[in-house]
Amino acid sequence: MNQQLNRFSLTVEEVYKIKTSPNLIVIGQIDSGQINVNEEIYCYRSTADKKYMRVTEIKRKGLSVAWAQSGDKIIICLEGSNLTKEDVHNGDILFKRQKWDEKQKAEETVELLVVAPMSSGKSTVINAILGMNILPSSNFACTAHKYKITINDKNEQVEVSVRVRNGKMEKVTDVNGETLKKINEDEISKEINIEAPSYGRLAQTRKIVLIDTPGANYSGNSRHRAVTDSIISEFSGNAVLYILNASQIGTEDDEKILKKIKGLLDKNKDMEIIFALNKADVINRDKESLDTLIRKQIVPYIKKVGISRFSIYPCSAEAALLFRRALAEDEMAESEADNFYKYFKYFYRDTISLYQYIYDSDREAEYETIEVDGEQYSRKSVEIALYNTGLQELENKLVKLGKSEEKGKTETPKDEIAKMNELFADVSIV
């Protein structure tokens, strides 16, 4: 996978100071990599004693955006402890925070329990977050063991180890989907640990751990059910990520698992639950709008189980995974290329924006083409299609977990633009 997204640097051109707060406004050009809202950066001059600053807003071409990449000229709002005009100067180079000491790791780790009934696309959602095919996926229950997937910037490549019955950890040398499939079917294996590089929205300063459970089939595989129940009862992390299948809402397995999850949430009052409504693209919008499905069917169904505080993020994990693989120039099988073309037509077609037609000579990389099965696609068009799958908004939610000041706070793009405009109304040149 292309790891250039994680090697971020920005050259500062102008710095402004917010009069009424310690925040800074910085204008600059991204030299390499990608930056996302809520990531932390630091100045090259202060490497001996780094002062980390959180990116709270990004503006590109006058619009508030969630991320920016190499070649973009951007305006960012930086938040930090006791920021002064001495912390950032014109000409400085800013880098993204990459590594932590052990204390920071413990404080900044976000742990998510990933749960779903069989055939909801749980493994595909995780693969899409990773940006590569790691976990085996099919229409049958694929995950038979507990998977612990750790995502952060210190990982340069995927590493897999397996805990066997005697408690020892054994490292896997040849890592691929087929290898994991065999390990998954092995009765000797007890737990599978995966260390993976971060990608896209999850290229964050905090370590994110996904605890993946077997795709529970309560009317079928008793072993999968027992493993899932055990993991749920022992979980004490930050949040539950529950994968719903948009084409199969309200199944018997869903209801049984959700009741188990409600018990977990009742014992852990600060724990959040986030629903990823996967396969949202299969909904026939000529017959029923996605908004109607969510508000009239899914929300009442979840509340009926007794869960009152939750959020729902529609997405298409399969499409997002294929778009990310294409952007990483990962070779695809013929059937995968056919699905890429189908999804590209669907998600790029629905884009109603003149943004795609902007040309800027400073952003030449966006106009490069990538090839899928002999067909040429502009990199920008695939990025737009990827954004429309909804996965990146789900990731935005995940990276905010554990930050108490953001709980219960939801901002629309209009809110973000208004906030940035308000900041700029009260700045003075440093």
C-alpha positions in Angstrom: 0.0 0.0 0.0 1.2 3.5 -0.7 2.3 5.1 2.6 3.0 8.6 1.3 -0.2 9.8 2.8 1.4 9.4 6.3 4.5 11.4 5.5 3.1 14.9 5.9 4.9 18.3 5.7 3.6 21.8 5.2 5.6 25.0 4.6 4.2 28.0 6.5 3.7 31.2 4.4 1.7 33.4 6.8 0.7 33.2 10.5 -2.2 35.0 12.2 -3.2 35.2 15.9 -6.7 34.9 17.2 -7.2 37.9 19.6 -9.8 36.3 21.8 -8.1 32.9 22.2 -4.6 31.2 22.0 -5.5 29.7 18.6 -3.4 30.4 15.5 -4.4 30.6 11.9 -1.7 29.3 9.4 -1.6 29.7 5.7 0.7 27.4 3.8 1.4 24.9 1.1 1.4 21.1 1.7 4.7 19.7 0.4 3.8 16.1 0.9 1.3 13.7 2.4 -2.2 14.4 3.7 -3.6 16.2 6.7 -7.1 15.7 8.3 -9.1 17.7 10.8 -8.4 16.7 14.4 -4.8 15.5 13.6 -1.9 17.0 15.5 1.1 18.7 14.0 4.3 20.3 15.3 7.0 22.7 14.1 10.4 21.5 12.9 12.2 24.0 15.1 10.7 22.5 18.2 11.7 18.8 17.7 13.7 18.7 20.9 10.6 19.7 23.0 7.7 19.4 20.6 4.6 21.5 21.2 1.7 19.6 19.5 -1.1 21.6 17.9 -4.4 20.2 16.9 -5.9 21.0 13.5 -9.5 22.1 14.2 -10.3 23.6 10.8 -9.0 23.3 7.2 -10.0 25.6 4.4 -9.1 25.1 0.7 -10.2 27.5 -2.0 -12.5 29.2 0.4 -14.3 26.1 1.5 -14.2 24.2 4.8 -12.9 20.7 4.1 -12.2 17.6 6.2 -8.8 16.9 4.7 -6.2 18.2 2.2 -3.2 16.7 0.5 0.1 17.3 -1.3 0.1 20.4 -3.5 -2.9 22.1 -1.7 -2.6 25.6 -0.5 -4.6 25.7 2.7 -5.7 27.7 5.7 -5.7 25.8 9.0 -6.8 26.8 12.5 -4.4 25.4 15.2 -5.4 24.7 18.8 -3.0 24.0 21.6 -1.9 24.7 25.1 -0.7 28.4 25.6 0.1 28.9 21.9 2.0 32.2 21.2 3.3 33.9 18.2 6.7 32.4 18.9 5.4 28.8 18.2 5.1 29.2 14.5 7.0 31.5 12.1 6.8 32.3 8.4 8.9 29.7 6.6 8.6 27.0 9.3 7.9 23.5 8.3 5.1 21.6 10.1 5.0 17.9 10.4 2.3 15.4 11.5 2.7 13.8 14.9 3.7 10.2 14.3 4.9 8.5 17.5 4.1 8.4 21.2 5.8 7.4 24.4 4.2 4.6 26.4 2.2 6.9 28.6 0.8 8.8 25.6 0.0 5.5 23.9 -2.1 4.3 26.9 -3.9 7.7 27.1 -4.5 8.0 23.4 -5.5 4.5 22.4 -9.1 4.1 21.2 -10.5 0.6 21.4 -13.5 -0.4 19.4 -15.5 -3.6 19.5 -16.7 -4.5 16.0 -19.9 -6.6 16.0 -22.3 -7.8 13.4 -24.6 -10.7 12.4 -23.4 -12.9 9.6 -23.2 -11.5 6.1 -23.4 -7.8 7.1 -20.0 -7.1 5.5 -18.1 -6.7 8.7 -14.8 -8.0 7.4 -15.2 -5.8 4.3 -15.7 -2.7 6.5 -12.5 -3.4 8.3 -10.6 -4.1 5.1 -11.9 -0.8 3.7 -10.7 1.0 6.8 -7.3 -0.7 6.3 -7.3 0.1 2.6 -6.4 -3.5 1.6 -7.7 -7.0 1.6 -6.5 -8.5 4.9 -9.5 -10.2 6.6 -11.2 -13.1 4.6 -14.7 -12.1 3.5 -17.6 -14.0 1.9 -21.3 -14.5 2.4 -20.7 -17.0 5.1 -19.4 -16.4 8.6 -15.7 -15.9 8.0 -14.3 -14.8 11.4 -14.0 -17.8 13.8 -11.6 -16.3 16.3 -11.0 -13.0 18.1 -9.1 -10.6 15.9 -7.2 -7.7 17.5 -6.3 -5.2 14.8 -4.0 -2.3 15.8 -3.8 0.7 13.5 -1.3 3.5 13.8 1.5 5.4 12.1 4.4 3.5 13.6 3.5 0.5 11.4 5.3 0.4 8.1 3.7 -2.8 6.9 1.1 -5.4 8.0 2.4 -7.8 10.7 0.4 -10.8 12.0 0.9 -13.0 15.0 -1.3 -15.8 16.4 -1.9 -16.8 20.0 -2.2 -20.6 20.2 -3.6 -22.8 22.9 -0.5 -22.8 25.1 -0.6 -19.0 25.2 2.4 -18.4 23.1 2.4 -15.9 20.3 3.7 -17.1 16.9 4.5 -14.7 14.1 3.1 -15.3 10.6 5.7 -14.7 7.9 3.6 -14.9 4.7 0.8 -12.4 5.3 -2.1 -12.5 2.8 -5.9 -13.2 2.8 -5.4 -16.9 2.1 -3.0 -17.4 5.0 -5.4 -15.7 7.4 -8.2 -17.9 6.1 -6.3 -21.0 6.9 -5.4 -19.7 10.4 -9.0 -18.7 10.9 -10.1 -22.3 10.3 -7.4 -23.8 12.6 -8.8 -25.0 15.9 -5.4 -24.5 17.5 -5.5 -20.7 17.1 -7.1 -18.7 19.9 -6.5 -15.1 18.9 -5.1 -13.4 15.8 -3.2 -10.0 16.3 -2.7 -7.7 13.3 -0.5 -4.6 13.3 -1.4 -2.4 10.3 -0.4 1.0 8.9 -3.0 3.7 9.1 -4.8 5.0 6.0 -6.8 8.0 5.1 -9.0 9.4 7.9 -7.4 7.0 10.4 -3.9 8.3 9.7 -4.1 9.8 13.2 -1.9 10.5 16.1 -3.8 8.1 18.3 -3.6 4.3 18.2 -6.9 2.6 17.2 -7.5 -1.0 18.2 -10.4 -2.9 16.5 -11.6 -6.0 18.4 -13.2 -8.1 15.7 -15.7 -10.7 16.7 -17.0 -13.7 14.8 -20.0 -12.9 12.5 -22.6 -14.2 15.0 -25.2 -16.6 13.6 -27.4 -17.2 16.6 -29.5 -19.7 14.7 -26.5 -21.6 13.5 -22.8 -21.9 14.6 -22.8 -22.2 18.4 -19.0 -21.8 18.6 -19.2 -18.4 16.9 -21.9 -17.4 19.3 -20.0 -18.5 22.3 -16.8 -16.6 21.2 -18.8 -13.4 20.4 -20.7 -13.5 23.7 -17.5 -13.9 25.7 -15.8 -11.0 23.9 -18.8 -8.7 24.4 -19.0 -9.5 28.1 -15.3 -8.8 28.7 -15.0 -5.6 26.5 -14.3 -2.3 28.4 -13.1 0.0 25.6 -14.4 3.2 24.1 -17.1 2.2 21.8 -19.0 -0.5 19.9 -19.0 -0.3 16.1 -22.1 -2.3 15.0 -22.4 -3.2 11.3 -25.9 -3.3 9.9 -26.8 -4.7 6.6 -29.1 -2.1 4.8 -30.9 -4.9 2.9 -31.6 -7.0 6.0 -32.8 -4.8 8.8 -34.4 -6.4 11.9 -33.3 -10.0 11.7 -33.5 -12.3 14.6 -29.7 -12.4 15.0 -29.6 -8.6 15.0 -32.1 -8.4 17.8 -30.3 -11.0 19.9 -26.9 -9.4 19.5 -28.2 -5.9 20.2 -29.7 -7.1 23.5 -26.3 -8.3 24.5 -24.8 -5.0 23.4 -27.5 -3.1 25.5 -26.3 -5.1 28.5 -22.8 -4.0 27.9 -23.8 -0.3 27.4 -25.8 -0.4 30.6 -22.7 -1.5 32.6 -20.5 1.1 30.8 -22.4 4.4 30.8 -19.6 6.3 28.9 -19.3 3.7 26.2 -20.7 4.8 22.8 -22.3 2.8 20.0 -21.9 3.7 16.4 -23.9 1.9 13.6 -22.3 1.6 10.2 -25.2 1.0 7.8 -23.3 -1.0 5.2 -24.5 -1.8 1.7 -26.5 1.4 1.8 -26.1 1.7 -2.0 -28.4 -1.4 -2.6 -31.5 0.6 -1.4 -33.8 1.2 -4.3 -34.3 4.9 -3.9 -37.1 5.0 -6.4 -39.2 3.0 -3.9 -37.8 4.3 -0.6 -35.4 7.0 0.3 -32.4 6.2 2.5 -33.5 9.0 4.9 -37.0 7.3 5.3 -35.4 3.9 5.9 -33.1 5.3 8.6 -35.7 7.5 10.4 -38.8 5.4 10.0 -37.4 1.9 10.3 -33.9 1.7 11.7 -34.0 4.3 14.5 -37.3 2.9 16.0 -35.9 -0.6 15.7 -32.8 0.3 17.7 -34.8 2.3 20.3 -37.2 -0.7 20.7 -34.2 -2.8 21.9 -33.6 -0.2 24.6 -30.6 1.7 23.1 -31.3 5.4 23.3 -28.0 7.2 22.4 -26.4 6.2 19.1 -25.4 7.4 15.7 -25.8 5.9 12.2 -23.4 6.2 9.3 -24.5 4.9 5.9 -21.7 3.5 3.8 -20.6 1.1 1.0 -17.5 -0.7 2.3 -17.0 -2.8 -0.8 -16.9 0.3 -3.0 -14.7 2.2 -0.6 -12.2 -0.7 -0.5 -12.0 -0.9 -4.3 -11.5 2.8 -4.6 -8.7 2.9 -2.1 -7.1 -0.1 -3.7 -7.3 1.7 -7.1 -5.7 4.8 -5.6 -2.9 2.7 -4.2 -2.5 1.1 -7.7 -3.2 -2.3 -6.3 -3.7 -4.9 -9.0 -7.3 -6.3 -9.2 -8.8 -9.5 -10.4 -11.2 -9.3 -13.4 -14.3 -9.6 -11.2 -13.0 -6.9 -8.8 -12.3 -4.6 -11.8 -15.9 -5.2 -13.0 -17.2 -4.2 -9.5 -15.0 -1.2 -9.5 -16.5 0.0 -12.7 -20.0 -0.6 -11.4 -19.4 1.3 -8.2 -17.5 4.1 -9.9 -20.5 4.8 -12.2 -22.8 4.8 -9.2 -20.9 6.9 -6.8 -19.3 9.3 -9.3 -22.5 9.8 -11.2 -24.3 11.0 -8.1 -21.8 13.9 -7.5 -23.5 17.2 -8.0 -20.6 19.6 -7.8 -18.5 21.8 -10.0 -15.5 21.0 -7.8 -14.5 18.2 -10.1 -13.9 20.6 -13.0 -11.5 23.0 -11.2 -8.0 23.1 -12.6 -5.0 24.3 -10.6 -1.4 24.0 -11.9 -0.2 23.6 -8.3 -2.3 20.4 -8.0 -1.1 18.5 -11.0 -1.1 15.2 -9.1 -4.9 15.3 -9.0 -5.1 15.2 -12.8 -2.9 12.1 -13.1 -4.7 9.0 -14.3 -4.8 5.5 -12.7 -5.6 2.4 -14.7 -8.1 -0.3 -13.7 -8.5 -3.2 -16.1 -7.2 -1.1 -19.1 -9.5 1.8 -18.4 -8.2 5.2 -17.4 -9.6 7.2 -14.5 -8.5 10.6 -13.1 -7.2 10.3 -9.5 -9.6 13.2 -8.5 -12.7 11.4 -9.8 -11.9 8.2 -7.8 -11.3 10.3 -4.7 -14.7 12.0 -5.2 -16.3 8.6 -5.6 -14.5 7.3 -2.5 -15.9 10.3 -0.5 -19.4 9.5 -1.6 -19.2 6.0 -0.2 -19.7 7.4 3.3 -16.8 5.5 4.8 -14.7 8.6 5.4 -17.5 10.2 7.5 -17.6 7.1 9.6 -13.9 7.3 10.1 -14.2 11.0 11.1 -16.5 9.8 13.9 -14.1 7.1 15.0 -11.1 9.4 15.3 -13.0 11.7 17.6 -13.9 8.9 20.1 -12.6 9.4 23.6 -12.4 13.2 23.4 -14.8 14.3 26.1 -15.1 17.9 24.8 -16.6 16.6 21.6 -19.2 14.2 23.0 -22.7 15.1 22.0 -21.4 17.7 19.6 -22.3 17.4 15.9 -21.3 20.0 13.3 -22.6 20.3 9.8 -20.3 21.7 7.0 -22.2 25.0 7.3 -21.4 25.1 11.0 -17.7 24.6 10.3 -17.7 27.3 7.6 -19.4 29.7 9.9 -16.9 29.0 12.7 -14.0 29.6 10.4 -15.5 32.8 9.1 -16.0 34.0 12.7 -12.4 33.2 13.5 -11.2 35.3 10.6 -13.3 38.2 11.7 -11.1 38.5 14.8 -7.5 38.0 13.8 -4.4 40.1 13.8 -1.3 39.6 11.8 1.6 38.2 13.8 
